Protein backbone atom coordinates (compact mmCIF):
# COMPACT_ATOMS: atom_id res chain seq x y z
CA UNK A 1 0.00 0.00 0.00
CA UNK A 2 1.48 3.29 -1.07
CA UNK A 3 1.20 6.39 1.04
CA UNK A 4 -1.37 9.13 0.61
CA UNK A 5 -0.15 12.47 -0.73
CA UNK A 6 -1.82 15.86 -0.46
CA UNK A 7 -1.03 18.15 -3.39
CA UNK A 8 -1.33 21.82 -2.41
CA UNK A 9 -1.76 24.04 -5.43
CA UNK A 10 -3.59 21.39 -7.47
CA UNK A 11 -4.71 22.45 -10.94
CA UNK A 12 -6.61 20.98 -13.89
CA UNK A 13 -4.15 22.69 -16.27
CA UNK A 14 -2.00 19.93 -17.84
CA UNK A 15 0.87 22.43 -18.24
CA UNK A 16 1.23 22.89 -14.49
CA UNK A 17 3.60 20.75 -12.44
CA UNK A 18 0.93 20.13 -9.81
CA UNK A 19 -1.18 18.44 -12.52
CA UNK A 20 1.79 16.40 -13.74
CA UNK A 21 2.48 15.34 -10.13
CA UNK A 22 -1.14 14.21 -9.68
CA UNK A 23 -0.88 12.26 -12.93
CA UNK A 24 2.41 10.57 -12.00
CA UNK A 25 1.47 9.84 -8.39
CA UNK A 26 -1.72 8.18 -9.63
CA UNK A 27 0.21 6.25 -12.30
CA UNK A 28 2.61 4.99 -9.61
CA UNK A 29 -0.29 3.75 -7.46
CA UNK A 30 -0.24 6.48 -4.81
CA UNK A 31 -3.48 7.78 -3.37
CA UNK A 32 -3.85 11.54 -3.70
CA UNK A 33 -5.86 14.34 -2.16
CA UNK A 34 -6.03 17.67 -3.94
CA UNK A 35 -6.25 21.21 -2.61
CA UNK A 36 -6.46 24.13 -5.01
CA UNK A 37 -8.07 27.48 -5.68
CA UNK A 38 -10.69 26.24 -8.15
CA UNK A 39 -12.92 23.18 -7.74
CA UNK A 40 -12.56 20.60 -10.47
CA UNK A 41 -11.97 16.89 -10.97
CA UNK A 42 -8.75 15.35 -12.29
CA UNK A 43 -7.86 11.65 -12.40
CA UNK A 44 -11.15 10.86 -10.68
CA UNK A 45 -10.33 13.04 -7.66
CA UNK A 46 -11.99 16.31 -6.67
CA UNK A 47 -9.82 19.39 -6.24
CA UNK A 48 -10.99 20.67 -2.87
CA UNK A 49 -11.04 24.39 -2.19
CA UNK A 50 -11.68 23.87 1.54
CA UNK A 51 -8.95 22.57 3.83
CA UNK A 52 -10.22 19.15 4.84
CA UNK A 53 -8.93 17.56 8.03
CA UNK A 54 -7.36 14.36 6.67
CA UNK A 55 -5.98 11.86 9.17
CA UNK A 56 -3.86 9.72 6.88
CA UNK A 57 -1.61 12.06 4.89
CA UNK A 58 1.97 10.77 4.63
CA UNK A 59 3.34 13.45 2.30
CA UNK A 60 2.34 17.01 1.47
CA UNK A 61 3.80 18.24 -1.81
CA UNK A 62 3.85 22.00 -2.30
CA UNK A 63 3.06 23.75 -5.55
CA UNK A 64 2.41 27.23 -4.14
CA UNK A 65 5.11 29.85 -3.71
CA UNK A 66 6.51 30.86 -0.33
CA UNK A 67 4.53 34.11 -0.34
CA UNK A 68 1.25 32.14 -0.29
CA UNK A 69 2.34 29.48 2.18
CA UNK A 70 1.90 31.21 5.59
CA UNK A 71 -1.89 30.79 5.50
CA UNK A 72 -1.31 27.02 5.18
CA UNK A 73 1.26 26.59 7.98
CA UNK A 74 -1.16 25.64 10.76
CA UNK A 75 -3.26 23.49 8.44
CA UNK A 76 -0.30 21.46 7.17
CA UNK A 77 1.14 21.02 10.68
CA UNK A 78 -2.31 19.90 11.91
CA UNK A 79 -2.28 17.06 9.35
CA UNK A 80 0.92 15.74 10.96
CA UNK A 81 2.39 14.41 7.72
CA UNK A 82 5.64 12.42 7.74
CA UNK A 83 7.16 14.89 5.27
CA UNK A 84 6.54 18.01 3.23
CA UNK A 85 8.16 18.26 -0.20
CA UNK A 86 9.11 21.74 -1.35
CA UNK A 87 9.19 21.53 -5.14
CA UNK A 88 11.47 23.93 -7.07
CA UNK A 89 10.28 27.50 -6.51
CA UNK A 90 8.42 26.69 -3.28
CA UNK A 91 11.41 26.57 -0.93
CA UNK A 92 10.68 28.36 2.34
CA UNK A 93 13.31 28.36 5.12
CA UNK A 94 10.91 29.75 7.74
CA UNK A 95 8.33 26.99 7.19
CA UNK A 96 10.97 24.27 6.74
CA UNK A 97 12.37 25.20 10.18
CA UNK A 98 8.88 25.12 11.74
CA UNK A 99 8.24 21.66 10.28
CA UNK A 100 11.60 20.29 11.40
CA UNK A 101 10.93 21.53 14.95
CA UNK A 102 7.66 19.53 14.89
CA UNK A 103 9.47 16.38 13.76
CA UNK A 104 8.19 16.61 10.18
CA UNK A 105 10.72 16.06 7.38
CA UNK A 106 11.08 19.13 5.17
CA UNK A 107 12.49 18.01 1.83
CA UNK A 108 13.57 20.34 -0.98
CA UNK A 109 13.03 18.10 -3.98
CA UNK A 110 10.96 17.58 -7.10
CA UNK A 111 8.09 15.12 -6.72
CA UNK A 112 8.33 14.20 -10.41
CA UNK A 113 12.06 13.44 -10.15
CA UNK A 114 11.56 11.42 -6.95
CA UNK A 115 8.90 9.32 -8.70
CA UNK A 116 10.96 8.91 -11.89
CA UNK A 117 14.01 7.77 -9.90
CA UNK A 118 11.97 5.48 -7.60
CA UNK A 119 12.87 7.52 -4.49
CA UNK A 120 9.30 8.52 -3.64
N, C-alpha and C positions, 0 to 999 in steps of 0.2 A: 504494500500500500504506500503510494507516494504521499508526500505531505501537501497540505493545503496552502495555497499562496494567495495573498490579497494584493491585487494590483491597484495602486493609487495613482490616478491620472488616466484611468482606462478611457479608451476612445474607439469609436466604430470606424475611424479613418485608417484604411489599410497602410497609409504612408507613415503612420506614427509608430514609434517603437513600442509603446504600450500595447498596441494592437498586435504587433508582431510577437511580443512576449506572450500575450494571451494565446495566440495561435500555436506557438512552439511549446508552451507549458502543456496545453491540451494534447498536442501531438505526442508529447513524451509521457502522457498518462497522469499528469498532475491535476488535482482538483484546483479550480480557481474561484475566487470571489473578486468582484469588480466594483471599484468606486470611482466615479467620474462626475463631471459637471452636468452632463446631459444623459437622461435615461435612454437606453437603447438595449438591444440584445445582440450579442456576438457569441458565436460558438455555443449557442444554446444557453448562455448565461446572461442574466440581466445586469446591466450596468446600473448599480445603485447610486442615487444621489444623496441618500441619507447614510449616516455612519452607523451601520448595524453593529451590534455587540456580538461578534463571533467568539466562540470559545475554543476553536480548534485551528487557529491560524499558526502555521509553523514559520512562514516567511512573509514579510511585507516587502514588496519591490516598488521602489519610488520612481514615478515618472512625472513629478512636479518639481519645479525649481525651488531652491532654498528660500526664496522670498515668499513662497506660498505655503511652506511647510509648518511655520509656527502654529497655525490653527489646528494642525493635525497631531501635534506632539502628544497631548494628553490622551487623545483617542488611540493612537498607535501603542503607547505605553500600556493603556488599559487592556489591550488585546493580549499582552504578554507573549509576543511572538518569540521564537528562538533567535531569529535574526531579522535585520532590516538591510536590504540591499539598496545602496545608493548608486543608481545607474549614472553613466557619464552625464555631467551637467546638473546633477542633483546633490552633489557632495555638500555636506553641511556640518562643519566641525562642532558647532554648538550642540546640535541634535545628536550627533554621533557620540559626543561626550556624555550627554544625558542618558542615552541608551546603554552605553558601557557601564555607567554607574548603577544601572538597574539590572545588570547581568544579561543584557540583550546584546548579541553580536551585531556590530555595525560594520558592514562590509561594503567597501567601495569596489564595485565590480559591474559587469554587464551581464544581466540575466541571460541574454541570447548567447553570449560567449560561454557562460557557465554550462548552459544546456548543450551547446554544440560540442564542448570538450568533456562532457559527461562529469562535470564537477558540481552539478546542481543537486 
